[in-house]
Amino acid sequence: MPRKKPVFRKPPPRRCCTDGSVSDPHSNILSRESINIESFPTDLLFEILLRLPADHLYQRARLVCRRWYHIIHSHAFINAQMHCSTYGLLLSPLNWSNTLPLYVTADADGGIHTSDLNHISKLEVLATSCNGLALEFDFKDRLLRLVNPAKKQSLLLPRLTRGATYAWPEYGFAYSAASLAYKVIARYTVCHSPQRLQTDYGLDVLTVGVNESWRHVEVPHHLSPFFFNKAPLTTEGFMHWGRGRYCVTMDVETEIITLSEAPYQYDESDYNYLSTGRCLSLLVACGYLSWEVWELKAETGEWRKALPNVYLGAEEWRIQQLVPQDAPQVLVPLGWVKYPQVLAFRFGTYFSWKQWRPPCIFYNLDTHQLHSTKLPQSYTGGYQAFPHKNNLI
């Protein structure tokens, strides 16, 4: 059977432009008319814009045109962007040095990225963060301010109750999805007459945008010691105060305070409570460079084993290279980045007198890779960490 001859098609002719250049007809696929993003349906453009970071959305994308502006400023988009964004880790020094906080994020491949969190506040101390809003405290004038770093906007809160004795850093900030309300709490010392042997504490609560003044919330007497020298950890709808094997939880909506107990009894220093942003996690040291990971179901107070044990023994040689020879290699869990992907650690002892800047260590639980980041000199005296995600709230 005779074979058919191959057919060679003649390519389309190239056209000469008025400026003398030659155009390729196939290049029309890349022309402005064929990929005009303004011709996209609104729901498709909505999904595309959701993939942009919050600071880019506010500082750049919303200024492109009116259509983009109205989409980005809609309540539907703001809520969707808040739920799509993942939690990073906000690092802030404790020495009130005007140093910008560091924002740590993880990409899809597990890479770690750090950037300065620029904000417009002039206050001294970063107290906590919730849903992309940071709570800052002026230790001198006792002022509280809410700041959205992505939008560079701030809100000054009413002054704390006069006559109460407050201490830093016992401030909390959380969101109640049921009532769509943000609440700020401040711990204060209850003054008894006559004086008692045990110091009791109470909570002042402010509902942002609703109350013009703070109101008191009674704390059960037997739970009062758990509020001593402890800043609450914020999760979705709850605040937590962990101490040893016990954890006090406050429902932000009902303001009911309950007590839960960890599943095992270890040494008190072996318990490390960390907020993932979504829920409360507990890391229990169960050996050298090894931790169990538990997760609290706040509605019932039940703890469950969340992940396999985190073990860094295989990376011991790399950890040894990060510290001086005479420094103890004690790692303390610091916080989660994109839970449960990356766990951050700090060294348990600071050596500011030796001019050593302890690095922050990030361990990827999926790839088992170890990453270290040198922190600014102002972090030598200690720092704190909060889960944070940039959004347009």
C-alpha positions as CSV (number, residue, x, y, z in Angstrom):
1,M,0.0,0.0,0.0
2,P,1.6,3.3,-1.1
3,R,2.5,5.6,1.8
4,K,1.0,9.1,1.8
5,K,3.4,12.0,1.3
6,P,3.7,14.3,4.3
7,V,1.9,17.6,3.9
8,F,4.0,20.6,4.7
9,R,1.9,23.7,5.4
10,K,3.3,27.0,4.4
11,P,3.6,29.3,7.5
12,P,1.4,32.4,7.4
13,P,3.1,35.4,6.0
14,R,4.7,38.0,8.3
15,R,3.3,41.5,8.1
16,C,5.4,44.6,8.0
17,C,4.4,47.3,10.5
18,T,4.4,51.0,9.8
19,D,7.6,51.4,11.8
20,G,9.4,48.8,9.6
21,S,9.3,46.0,12.1
22,V,8.0,42.6,11.3
23,S,5.1,41.1,13.3
24,D,4.3,37.5,13.8
25,P,0.6,36.6,13.5
26,H,1.0,34.0,16.3
27,S,2.0,36.8,18.7
28,N,-1.6,38.0,18.8
29,I,-2.2,35.5,21.5
30,L,-0.1,37.7,23.8
31,S,-1.7,41.0,22.6
32,R,-3.3,43.3,25.1
33,E,-6.7,42.7,23.6
34,S,-6.5,38.9,24.1
35,I,-5.4,39.0,27.7
36,N,-7.2,42.1,28.9
37,I,-7.8,41.3,32.6
38,E,-10.7,43.8,32.6
39,S,-12.6,41.5,30.4
40,F,-12.5,38.8,33.1
41,P,-15.7,38.1,35.0
42,T,-15.9,39.6,38.5
43,D,-15.8,36.3,40.3
44,L,-12.6,35.2,38.4
45,L,-11.0,38.6,39.1
46,F,-12.1,38.1,42.8
47,E,-10.2,34.8,42.9
48,I,-7.1,36.2,41.2
49,L,-6.8,39.1,43.7
50,L,-7.2,36.8,46.6
51,R,-3.8,35.3,45.7
52,L,-2.0,38.6,46.4
53,P,-0.5,39.6,49.8
54,A,-2.6,42.0,51.9
55,D,0.0,44.8,51.8
56,H,0.2,44.6,48.0
57,L,-3.6,44.6,47.8
58,Y,-3.9,47.8,49.9
59,Q,-0.8,49.7,48.7
60,R,-0.9,48.8,45.0
61,A,-3.8,46.7,43.6
62,R,-6.6,48.8,44.9
63,L,-5.2,51.8,43.1
64,V,-5.2,50.2,39.7
65,C,-8.8,51.1,38.8
66,R,-12.3,51.7,40.4
67,R,-13.3,48.1,39.7
68,W,-10.4,46.6,41.6
69,Y,-10.9,49.2,44.4
70,H,-14.6,48.2,44.9
71,I,-13.7,44.5,44.9
72,I,-10.9,44.8,47.4
73,H,-12.9,47.0,49.7
74,S,-16.0,44.8,49.7
75,H,-16.9,42.9,52.9
76,A,-17.0,39.6,50.9
77,F,-13.5,40.1,49.7
78,I,-12.1,41.2,53.1
79,N,-13.6,38.1,54.8
80,A,-12.5,35.8,52.1
81,Q,-8.9,37.2,52.2
82,M,-8.8,36.8,56.0
83,H,-9.8,33.1,55.8
84,C,-7.4,32.4,52.9
85,S,-4.4,33.9,54.5
86,T,-2.1,31.6,56.6
87,Y,-0.6,32.4,60.0
88,G,3.0,33.5,60.1
89,L,5.0,34.4,63.3
90,L,5.5,37.9,64.6
91,L,8.7,38.5,66.6
92,S,9.1,41.5,68.8
93,P,11.9,42.5,71.2
94,L,11.3,43.0,74.9
95,N,13.6,46.0,75.4
96,W,11.4,48.7,73.9
97,S,14.1,49.8,71.5
98,N,12.0,51.2,68.6
99,T,13.0,48.1,66.6
100,L,10.4,47.1,64.0
101,P,8.9,43.6,64.7
102,L,9.9,40.8,62.3
103,Y,7.3,38.9,60.4
104,V,8.2,35.3,59.5
105,T,6.3,33.4,56.8
106,A,6.7,30.1,55.0
107,D,6.1,29.5,51.3
108,A,4.6,26.3,49.7
109,D,8.1,24.7,49.4
110,G,8.9,25.3,53.1
111,G,11.2,28.3,52.5
112,I,11.4,30.8,55.4
113,H,11.0,34.5,54.7
114,T,11.5,37.4,57.2
115,S,10.5,41.0,56.7
116,D,10.1,44.1,58.9
117,L,6.6,44.7,59.9
118,N,6.2,48.4,59.3
119,H,3.5,50.1,61.2
120,I,2.6,53.7,62.1
121,S,2.4,53.5,65.8
122,K,4.8,55.3,68.1
123,L,4.0,53.1,71.2
124,E,6.6,51.1,72.9
125,V,5.6,47.5,73.3
126,L,3.8,45.0,71.0
127,A,1.4,43.1,73.3
128,T,-0.3,40.6,71.0
129,S,-1.9,40.0,67.6
130,C,-5.2,38.7,66.3
131,N,-6.6,38.4,62.8
132,G,-3.9,40.7,61.4
133,L,-4.5,43.4,64.0
134,A,-1.7,44.1,66.5
135,L,-2.3,45.4,70.1
136,E,0.4,47.8,71.2
137,F,0.9,49.3,74.7
138,D,2.6,52.5,75.8
139,F,4.1,51.6,79.2
140,K,4.7,55.2,80.2
141,D,1.2,56.7,79.4
142,R,-0.7,53.4,79.6
143,L,-2.2,53.8,76.2
144,L,-3.5,50.9,74.1
145,R,-3.7,51.1,70.3
146,L,-4.9,48.6,67.6
147,V,-2.8,48.7,64.5
148,N,-3.2,47.0,61.1
149,P,0.3,46.9,59.7
150,A,-0.8,46.0,56.2
151,K,-3.0,49.0,55.9
152,K,-0.9,51.3,58.2
153,Q,-4.0,52.3,60.1
154,S,-4.5,52.5,63.9
155,L,-7.2,53.0,66.5
156,L,-6.6,54.4,69.9
157,L,-8.6,52.6,72.6
158,P,-10.2,54.1,75.7
159,R,-7.9,54.5,78.7
160,L,-7.7,51.7,81.3
161,T,-9.8,52.0,84.5
162,R,-8.3,54.5,86.9
163,G,-7.2,53.3,90.3
164,A,-6.5,49.7,89.1
165,T,-3.0,48.3,89.4
166,Y,-2.0,46.8,86.0
167,A,1.1,45.0,85.0
168,W,2.8,44.4,81.7
169,P,2.5,42.2,79.6
170,E,-0.8,40.8,80.9
171,Y,-2.9,42.0,77.9
172,G,-5.0,39.9,75.5
173,F,-6.9,40.5,72.3
174,A,-9.3,38.1,70.6
175,Y,-12.2,37.9,68.1
176,S,-15.6,36.4,68.7
177,A,-17.0,35.1,65.4
178,A,-20.5,34.7,66.9
179,S,-21.0,38.4,67.8
180,L,-18.4,39.7,65.2
181,A,-16.7,41.5,68.0
182,Y,-13.1,42.1,69.0
183,K,-12.4,42.2,72.7
184,V,-9.3,43.4,74.6
185,I,-8.6,42.2,78.2
186,A,-6.3,43.6,80.8
187,R,-5.3,41.8,84.0
188,Y,-5.4,43.9,87.2
189,T,-4.6,43.3,90.8
190,V,-7.6,43.1,93.2
191,C,-7.0,45.3,96.3
192,H,-8.3,43.6,99.5
193,S,-8.9,45.3,102.8
194,P,-7.4,43.9,105.0
195,Q,-4.6,42.4,102.9
196,R,-4.7,38.7,102.1
197,L,-1.8,36.3,101.8
198,Q,-2.8,35.4,98.3
199,T,-2.9,38.0,95.6
200,D,-6.1,37.9,93.6
201,Y,-6.5,39.1,90.0
202,G,-9.4,40.3,87.9
203,L,-9.9,41.0,84.2
204,D,-11.0,44.3,82.6
205,V,-12.8,43.8,79.2
206,L,-13.3,46.2,76.4
207,T,-15.5,45.4,73.4
208,V,-13.9,47.4,70.5
209,G,-16.3,49.8,68.8
210,V,-19.1,49.0,71.3
211,N,-18.0,50.1,74.8
212,E,-16.6,53.5,75.6
213,S,-15.2,52.2,79.0
214,W,-13.8,49.0,80.4
215,R,-15.9,46.6,82.5
216,H,-14.8,44.1,85.2
217,V,-15.1,40.3,84.9
218,E,-14.9,38.2,88.0
219,V,-12.2,35.6,88.1
220,P,-12.8,32.5,90.4
221,H,-10.6,32.6,93.4
222,H,-9.1,29.2,92.8
223,L,-8.1,30.2,89.3
224,S,-6.5,33.5,90.2
225,P,-2.9,32.2,90.5
226,F,-2.9,31.1,86.8
227,F,-3.1,34.8,85.8
228,F,0.1,35.8,87.6
229,N,2.8,37.1,85.2
230,K,1.2,35.4,82.3
231,A,0.1,37.0,79.0
232,P,-2.8,35.1,77.4
233,L,-2.4,33.1,74.2
234,T,-5.0,34.0,71.6
235,T,-6.8,31.5,69.4
236,E,-10.0,31.7,67.3
237,G,-12.6,32.6,69.9
238,F,-10.6,31.9,73.0
239,M,-7.8,33.1,75.3
240,H,-5.6,30.7,77.2
241,W,-3.3,31.0,80.3
242,G,-1.1,27.9,80.5
243,R,0.9,27.0,83.6
244,G,2.5,23.6,84.0
245,R,0.0,20.9,83.3
246,Y,-3.0,23.1,83.8
247,C,-4.5,25.6,81.3
248,V,-7.2,28.2,82.0
249,T,-9.4,29.0,79.0
250,M,-11.8,32.0,78.5
251,D,-14.5,31.9,75.9
252,V,-14.4,35.3,74.3
253,E,-18.1,35.3,73.5
254,T,-19.6,34.1,76.8
255,E,-16.6,35.2,79.0
256,I,-16.9,31.9,80.8
257,I,-13.5,30.7,82.4
258,T,-12.8,27.0,82.6
259,L,-9.8,24.8,83.6
260,S,-8.3,21.9,81.7
261,E,-5.6,19.5,82.6
262,A,-2.8,18.1,80.3
263,P,-2.9,14.3,79.7
264,Y,0.5,13.5,81.4
265,Q,2.4,14.7,84.4
266,Y,5.9,15.9,83.6
267,D,8.1,18.5,85.2
268,E,6.5,22.0,85.0
269,S,9.3,23.4,82.8
270,D,8.7,20.7,80.2
271,Y,5.3,22.2,79.2
272,N,5.3,24.8,76.4
273,Y,1.9,26.2,75.4
274,L,1.9,27.8,71.9
275,S,-0.9,29.4,69.9
276,T,-1.2,28.2,66.3
277,G,-3.6,31.1,65.6
278,R,-6.4,28.6,65.0
279,C,-6.1,26.5,68.2
280,L,-3.9,26.0,71.2
281,S,-1.0,23.5,71.0
282,L,1.1,22.0,73.8
283,L,4.6,20.8,73.3
284,V,5.9,18.5,76.0
285,A,9.6,17.8,76.2
286,C,9.9,14.0,76.3
287,G,13.7,13.6,75.8
288,Y,16.7,15.3,74.4
289,L,15.6,17.4,71.4
290,S,12.3,15.7,71.3
291,W,8.7,16.9,72.0
292,E,5.2,15.6,71.9
293,V,2.6,17.7,70.2
294,W,-0.9,18.0,71.6
295,E,-3.9,20.1,70.6
296,L,-6.7,21.5,72.8
297,K,-10.3,21.3,71.7
298,A,-11.3,24.5,73.6
299,E,-15.1,23.8,73.5
300,T,-14.7,20.6,75.6
301,G,-11.3,21.1,77.3
302,E,-10.0,17.8,75.8
303,W,-6.4,17.3,74.7
304,R,-5.6,15.1,71.7
305,K,-2.3,13.9,70.2
306,A,-2.0,16.2,67.1
307,L,1.2,15.2,65.4
308,P,4.1,12.7,65.5
309,N,6.8,13.6,68.0
310,V,9.1,16.4,66.8
311,Y,12.7,15.0,67.0
312,L,15.8,17.2,66.2
313,G,18.4,14.7,67.2
314,A,19.5,14.2,63.6
315,E,20.2,17.9,63.4
316,E,22.2,18.1,66.6
317,W,25.5,18.7,64.7
318,R,24.0,21.7,62.9
319,I,22.6,23.2,66.1
320,Q,26.1,22.9,67.7
321,Q,27.5,25.0,65.0
322,L,25.1,27.9,65.8
323,V,26.1,28.4,69.4
324,P,29.4,29.2,71.2
325,Q,31.2,26.2,72.7
326,D,30.4,27.2,76.3
327,A,26.7,27.9,75.6
328,P,24.1,25.3,76.6
329,Q,22.3,23.9,73.6
330,V,18.8,24.2,75.2
331,L,16.1,24.7,72.6
332,V,12.7,26.1,73.7
333,P,9.7,25.9,71.3
334,L,8.8,29.5,70.3
335,G,5.9,29.4,67.9
336,W,4.3,28.0,64.7
337,V,4.7,29.2,61.2
338,K,1.9,28.0,58.9
339,Y,0.8,25.3,61.4
340,P,1.6,22.4,61.3
341,Q,4.3,23.0,58.7
342,V,7.1,24.9,60.5
343,L,8.0,25.0,64.2
344,A,10.3,27.8,65.5
345,F,12.7,27.5,68.4
346,R,14.8,29.9,70.5
347,F,17.8,29.1,72.7
348,G,16.8,28.9,76.4
349,T,19.6,31.2,77.7
350,Y,20.6,34.6,76.4
351,F,24.3,35.6,76.4
352,S,24.1,39.4,75.9
353,W,27.2,39.9,78.1
354,K,29.2,37.9,75.6
355,Q,27.8,39.9,72.6
356,W,26.3,36.7,71.2
357,R,23.2,37.1,69.1
358,P,21.3,33.9,69.5
359,P,19.6,32.9,66.2
360,C,16.1,31.8,65.7
361,I,15.7,28.2,64.4
362,F,12.9,27.0,62.1
363,Y,12.3,23.3,61.6
364,N,10.1,22.1,58.7
365,L,8.1,19.0,59.9
366,D,7.4,18.0,56.3
367,T,10.9,18.2,54.8
368,H,12.8,17.8,58.0
369,Q,15.0,20.8,57.0
370,L,16.5,23.2,59.5
371,H,16.8,26.9,58.9
372,S,18.4,29.5,61.1
373,T,17.9,33.3,61.1
374,K,20.1,35.9,62.8
375,L,18.1,38.4,64.7
376,P,18.9,42.1,65.2
377,Q,21.0,43.1,68.2
378,S,18.0,44.4,70.0
379,Y,16.7,40.9,70.3
380,T,19.6,39.8,72.5
381,G,17.8,40.7,75.6
382,G,14.8,38.5,74.8
383,Y,11.8,38.6,72.5
384,Q,8.3,37.3,72.2
385,A,6.3,35.7,69.4
386,F,2.7,35.8,68.3
387,P,0.9,34.1,65.4
388,H,0.0,36.8,62.8
389,K,-1.5,37.0,59.4
390,N,-1.7,40.2,57.2
391,N,-5.2,41.0,56.1
392,L,-7.5,44.0,55.3
393,I,-9.5,44.0,58.5
